[in-house]
Amino acid sequence: MKLKGRVAIVTGAGRGIGRAIAITLAREGANIVVNDIDLQAAEETVKIIKAMGYEALAIKADVSNKNEVDSMIKKTLEAFGRIDILVNNAGIFSSTLIENITEQQWNRIMDVNLKGVLLCSQAVIKTMKNQRFGKIVNITSLAGKVGGIFSGADYAASKAGVICLTKSLAKQLAPYGINVNAIAPGVIETDMTKYWPKEVKESFLKQIPLGRFGKPEEVAEVVLFLVSDASNYITGEIIDVNGGYLMD
């Protein structure tokens, strides 16, 4: 087991990519804190993990709320005594046209998708510095590199911010043995993309050399690599998981 004895927090792990990440890390021996703003969804993920014979704890917290994030970290340390891995996956999507984005919507997208990454990362830094070890993986997006295609400009801008924040964290935390990387998924088969218009899906498929959309588990396997010892000499990288849509 690649992660035996390690403790991982996965935000937004009640469904989709987050759930796949939590299950994949648990399978490799990590104790998992399943975070979601939807406690019932988080508890469903915990049930799956425990049925596999591994340990997990559901914690409800809004990642854009500092008090709730700090409480989540406190509960994690009380339960497991350490934090080795943080996967900042929680996020909300927008496909609103630029001229229709309200100030309220812009702020909410930025609060969850960008500020949430900052708050959760800040909250684990002290523990990871004391341990002289830590792995942080941020889930950004293809949209953060190429701009909004079907996604809104607010979503794309928030994910571009995550890319820059990842590099800043990586530079500042490297001296303490903390690796910080990000993954930029393309179109992944989730509940969100399931309801995209047919013409939108067809348009994307034509531009993907591998000829299909990705699966949540394929993103999760890259997360596993980045939080394992196999990636100890990698930091500040943005890994594309998009079937070849963007090659950079």
Backbone hydrogen bonds, N-H to C=O, Kabsch-Sander energy under -0.5 kcal/mol:
donor,donor_aa,acceptor,acceptor_aa,energy
3,L,28,E,-2.6
4,K,1,M,-0.7
5,G,29,G,-1.2
6,R,3,L,-2.3
8,A,31,N,-3.0
9,I,85,I,-2.6
10,V,8,A,-0.5
10,V,33,V,-2.5
11,T,9,I,-0.5
11,T,87,V,-2.4
13,A,10,V,-0.6
13,A,35,N,-3.0
15,R,12,G,-0.5
18,G,15,R,-0.7
19,R,15,R,-1.5
20,A,16,G,-2.1
21,I,17,I,-2.3
22,A,18,G,-2.5
23,I,19,R,-2.5
24,T,20,A,-2.2
25,L,21,I,-2.5
26,A,22,A,-2.1
27,R,23,I,-2.2
28,E,24,T,-0.8
29,G,26,A,-2.3
30,A,25,L,-2.0
31,N,6,R,-3.0
32,I,55,E,-2.0
33,V,8,A,-3.2
34,V,32,I,-0.7
34,V,57,L,-3.0
35,N,10,V,-2.3
35,N,33,V,-0.9
36,D,59,I,-1.3
39,L,37,I,-0.8
42,A,38,D,-2.1
43,E,39,L,-2.6
44,E,40,Q,-1.6
45,T,41,A,-1.7
46,V,42,A,-2.1
47,K,43,E,-2.2
48,I,44,E,-1.8
49,I,45,T,-2.2
50,K,46,V,-2.9
51,A,47,K,-2.1
52,M,48,I,-0.9
52,M,49,I,-0.6
53,G,50,K,-1.2
54,Y,49,I,-1.8
57,L,32,I,-2.4
59,I,34,V,-2.4
61,A,36,D,-0.9
63,V,61,A,-0.7
65,N,62,D,-2.3
66,K,64,S,-0.6
69,V,65,N,-2.4
70,D,66,K,-2.8
71,S,67,N,-2.0
72,M,68,E,-2.0
73,I,69,V,-2.1
74,K,70,D,-2.2
75,K,71,S,-2.5
76,T,72,M,-2.1
77,L,73,I,-2.4
78,E,74,K,-2.2
79,A,75,K,-2.0
80,F,76,T,-2.9
81,G,76,T,-0.6
81,G,77,L,-1.5
84,D,7,V,-2.1
85,I,7,V,-2.3
86,L,135,K,-2.6
87,V,9,I,-3.0
88,N,86,L,-0.6
88,N,137,V,-2.4
89,N,87,V,-1.4
100,N,97,L,-1.9
101,I,97,L,-0.6
101,I,98,I,-1.3
106,W,102,T,-2.6
107,N,103,E,-2.5
108,R,104,Q,-2.1
109,I,105,Q,-2.6
110,M,106,W,-2.4
111,D,107,N,-2.6
112,V,108,R,-2.2
113,N,109,I,-2.5
114,L,110,M,-1.7
115,K,110,M,-2.9
116,G,111,D,-1.0
118,L,114,L,-1.8
119,L,115,K,-3.1
120,C,116,G,-2.3
121,S,117,V,-2.1
122,Q,118,L,-3.0
123,A,119,L,-2.0
124,V,120,C,-1.0
124,V,121,S,-0.7
125,I,121,S,-1.2
126,K,122,Q,-0.6
128,M,124,V,-2.5
129,K,125,I,-3.0
130,N,126,K,-2.2
131,Q,127,T,-1.8
132,R,128,M,-1.1
133,F,128,M,-1.9
134,G,177,G,-1.3
135,K,84,D,-2.1
136,I,179,N,-2.9
137,V,86,L,-2.7
138,N,181,N,-2.4
139,I,88,N,-2.6
140,T,138,N,-0.9
140,T,183,I,-2.7
142,L,185,P,-2.5
144,G,141,S,-1.1
145,K,142,L,-1.8
146,V,142,L,-2.0
147,G,143,A,-2.0
152,G,94,S,-3.5
153,A,96,T,-0.6
156,A,152,G,-2.5
157,A,153,A,-2.5
158,S,154,D,-1.9
159,K,155,Y,-2.1
160,A,156,A,-2.1
161,G,157,A,-1.9
162,V,158,S,-1.4
163,I,159,K,-1.5
164,C,160,A,-1.8
165,L,161,G,-2.7
166,T,162,V,-2.5
167,K,163,I,-1.6
168,S,164,C,-2.1
169,L,165,L,-2.8
170,A,166,T,-2.5
171,K,167,K,-2.1
172,Q,168,S,-2.0
173,L,169,L,-2.5
174,A,170,A,-1.3
176,Y,173,L,-1.8
177,G,174,A,-2.1
178,I,173,L,-1.4
179,N,134,G,-2.5
179,N,177,G,-0.6
181,N,136,I,-2.4
182,A,237,E,-2.7
183,I,138,N,-2.4
184,A,239,I,-3.1
186,G,241,V,-2.5
188,I,186,G,-0.6
189,E,214,G,-3.2
190,T,188,I,-1.1
194,K,190,T,-1.7
195,Y,191,D,-0.6
195,Y,192,M,-0.7
196,W,193,T,-1.7
200,V,197,P,-0.5
201,K,197,P,-2.0
202,E,198,K,-2.5
203,S,199,E,-1.9
204,F,200,V,-2.1
205,L,201,K,-2.6
206,K,202,E,-1.7
207,Q,203,S,-0.6
207,Q,204,F,-1.6
208,I,205,L,-1.3
210,L,243,G,-1.9
211,G,208,I,-2.2
214,G,187,V,-2.6
218,E,215,K,-1.5
219,V,215,K,-1.1
220,A,216,P,-2.3
221,E,217,E,-1.9
222,V,218,E,-0.8
222,V,219,V,-0.5
223,V,219,V,-2.0
224,L,220,A,-2.5
225,F,221,E,-1.7
226,L,222,V,-2.2
227,V,223,V,-1.8
228,S,224,L,-0.9
228,S,225,F,-0.7
231,S,228,S,-1.5
232,N,229,D,-1.5
234,I,231,S,-2.2
236,G,180,V,-3.3
239,I,182,A,-2.9
239,I,237,E,-0.6
240,D,238,I,-0.5
241,V,184,A,-1.9
245,Y,242,N,-1.3
248,D,246,L,-0.6
